């Protein structure tokens, strides 16, 4: 892997660079052949909070994770854990897909070879199968009632007609546990 480590409001020392490269290089164990992708690492500090963002574009997979923590070294460990989970999830998905078709055991490496030979194919080009469709009437309600309906159903989002504006809106639960509202622009 080729590392591109940048710092924002922080000087990237040799110790920090070596630690980041050593931790991220452990991801190579998930691949049969050495990875030749460029690794973009952005380190930043804002209000005593260390943030690390890692992006690894690959022929058929884009790995990206970001973590904020009080300690930069702990943030690096956490971001590598996130990337490992993404790789394992992708490998499981591909292996399951090809196992159903009777493909060989080391499908992930072969997929990378094919993608490199056929040109970069994005992950979005994969077959997307919609397994369920729902139809429902949008009921006019305010944002608070929509959040209550969403929580009552146990969903992460809820589509409703805003009683004040008459437009279709979406409320959703954010990663930090708070709620968000999506409103269309006209």
C-alpha positions as CSV (number, residue, x, y, z in Angstrom):
1,X,0.0,0.0,0.0
2,X,1.1,3.5,-0.7
3,X,0.4,5.9,2.2
4,X,-0.6,9.5,1.9
5,X,-0.8,10.8,5.5
6,X,-1.9,14.4,6.0
7,X,-2.4,16.5,9.1
8,X,-4.8,19.3,9.8
9,X,-3.9,21.4,12.8
10,X,-1.4,18.7,13.8
11,X,2.2,18.0,12.8
12,X,2.5,14.5,11.5
13,X,5.6,13.2,13.2
14,X,7.6,10.1,12.2
15,X,6.2,8.3,15.2
16,X,2.6,9.0,14.3
17,X,3.2,8.2,10.6
18,X,4.9,4.9,11.5
19,X,2.1,3.9,13.9
20,X,-0.6,4.6,11.4
21,X,1.2,2.8,8.6
22,X,1.9,-0.2,10.8
23,X,-1.7,-0.5,12.0
24,X,-3.2,-0.1,8.5
25,X,-0.7,-2.5,6.9
26,X,-2.3,-5.2,9.1
27,X,-5.3,-5.1,6.8
28,X,-3.2,-6.7,4.0
29,X,-3.6,-10.1,5.8
30,X,-7.2,-10.2,4.4
31,X,-5.9,-10.3,0.8
32,X,-4.2,-13.1,-1.0
33,X,-2.0,-10.7,-3.0
34,X,-0.4,-7.5,-1.9
35,X,-2.7,-4.5,-2.2
36,X,-1.4,-1.8,-4.5
37,X,-4.0,0.8,-3.6
38,X,-3.2,4.3,-2.3
39,X,-4.2,4.8,1.3
40,X,-5.4,8.4,2.2
41,X,-5.2,9.2,5.9
42,X,-6.3,12.6,7.2
43,X,-5.4,13.4,10.8
44,X,-7.0,16.4,12.4
45,X,-7.4,18.1,15.8
46,X,-10.3,20.3,16.8
47,X,-11.0,21.3,20.4
48,X,-8.9,18.6,22.0
49,X,-10.6,15.9,19.8
50,X,-8.4,13.8,17.6
51,X,-10.0,12.7,14.3
52,X,-8.6,10.2,11.8
53,X,-10.2,9.5,8.4
54,X,-9.0,6.7,6.3
55,X,-10.0,6.0,2.6
56,X,-8.7,3.1,0.6
57,X,-10.0,3.0,-2.9
58,X,-9.8,-0.5,-4.5
59,X,-11.0,-1.8,-7.8
60,X,-14.3,-3.3,-6.6
61,X,-14.5,-1.9,-3.0
62,X,-14.1,1.5,-1.4
63,X,-13.0,1.2,2.3
64,X,-13.7,4.3,4.3
65,X,-13.9,5.0,8.0
66,X,-13.5,7.9,10.4
67,X,-13.2,8.0,14.2
68,X,-13.0,10.8,16.7
69,X,-11.3,10.2,20.1
70,X,-9.4,12.1,22.8
71,X,-6.3,10.0,22.0
72,X,-5.0,9.8,18.4
73,X,-3.5,6.3,18.9
74,X,-6.8,5.0,20.2
75,X,-8.6,6.6,17.3
76,X,-6.2,4.8,14.9
77,X,-6.9,1.4,16.5
78,X,-10.7,2.1,16.3
79,X,-10.5,3.1,12.7
80,X,-8.6,-0.1,11.8
81,X,-11.2,-2.1,13.6
82,X,-13.9,-0.5,11.5
83,X,-12.0,-1.1,8.3
84,X,-11.5,-4.8,9.3
85,X,-15.3,-5.2,9.8
86,X,-16.0,-3.7,6.4
87,X,-13.5,-6.1,4.7
88,X,-15.0,-9.1,6.5
89,X,-18.5,-8.1,5.6
90,X,-17.6,-7.6,2.0
91,X,-15.7,-11.0,1.9
92,X,-18.7,-12.8,3.5
93,X,-21.1,-11.2,1.0
94,X,-19.0,-12.2,-2.0
95,X,-18.2,-15.7,-0.7
96,X,-21.9,-16.3,0.0
97,X,-22.8,-15.1,-3.4
98,X,-20.3,-17.3,-5.2
99,X,-20.9,-20.3,-2.9
100,X,-24.5,-20.3,-4.1
101,X,-23.2,-20.5,-7.6
102,X,-20.5,-23.1,-6.8
103,X,-17.5,-20.9,-7.1
104,X,-14.0,-21.8,-5.6
105,X,-13.0,-21.0,-2.1
106,X,-10.7,-18.0,-2.7
107,X,-13.3,-15.9,-4.6
108,X,-12.3,-12.5,-3.1
109,X,-8.8,-12.5,-4.7
110,X,-10.2,-13.7,-8.0
111,X,-12.7,-10.9,-8.0
112,X,-9.9,-8.3,-7.5
113,X,-8.0,-9.8,-10.4
114,X,-11.1,-9.7,-12.7
115,X,-11.9,-6.1,-11.7
116,X,-8.4,-5.0,-12.4
117,X,-8.4,-6.8,-15.7
118,X,-11.8,-5.5,-16.8
119,X,-11.2,-1.9,-15.5
120,X,-12.4,-0.5,-12.2
121,X,-16.0,-1.5,-11.5
122,X,-17.6,0.3,-8.7
123,X,-19.5,-1.4,-5.9
124,X,-22.7,0.3,-7.0
125,X,-22.6,-1.7,-10.2
126,X,-23.5,-4.9,-8.3
127,X,-26.9,-6.4,-8.8
128,X,-29.3,-4.8,-6.3
129,X,-32.2,-6.9,-5.4
130,X,-35.3,-5.3,-3.8
131,X,-36.8,-8.0,-1.7
132,X,-39.8,-6.1,-0.3
133,X,-42.0,-3.2,-1.4
134,X,-44.4,-1.3,0.8
135,X,-47.2,1.1,0.0
136,X,-48.8,3.4,2.6
137,X,-50.7,6.6,2.9
138,X,-48.8,9.6,4.1
139,X,-50.6,11.0,7.1
140,X,-50.3,14.6,8.0
141,X,-48.5,15.1,11.3
142,X,-45.9,17.2,13.0
143,X,-42.2,16.2,13.4
144,X,-42.6,15.2,17.0
145,X,-45.5,12.8,16.2
146,X,-43.4,11.3,13.4
147,X,-40.5,10.6,15.8
148,X,-42.9,8.9,18.2
149,X,-44.4,6.8,15.3
150,X,-40.9,5.8,14.2
151,X,-39.9,4.8,17.7
152,X,-43.1,2.9,18.2
153,X,-42.4,0.9,15.0
154,X,-38.8,0.4,15.9
155,X,-37.5,1.8,12.6
156,X,-34.5,4.0,12.0
157,X,-36.5,6.4,9.8
158,X,-40.1,7.4,9.1
159,X,-41.7,9.1,6.1
160,X,-44.6,11.4,6.7
161,X,-46.5,14.4,5.3
162,X,-45.6,17.6,7.3
163,X,-48.9,19.0,8.6
164,X,-47.4,22.6,8.6
165,X,-46.0,22.6,5.0
166,X,-47.9,19.8,3.3
167,X,-44.6,18.4,2.0
168,X,-43.2,14.9,2.3
169,X,-40.5,14.7,5.1
170,X,-38.4,12.0,6.6
171,X,-37.3,11.8,10.3
172,X,-34.4,9.5,11.1
173,X,-32.3,8.4,14.1
174,X,-28.7,9.6,13.9
175,X,-25.6,7.6,15.1
176,X,-25.3,9.9,18.1
177,X,-28.9,8.9,19.2
178,X,-30.5,12.2,18.3
179,X,-33.0,12.8,15.5
180,X,-32.7,14.3,12.0
181,X,-35.2,15.7,9.6
182,X,-35.0,15.7,5.8
183,X,-37.0,18.3,4.0
184,X,-37.2,18.7,0.2
185,X,-36.1,22.0,-1.4
186,X,-38.4,23.5,-4.0
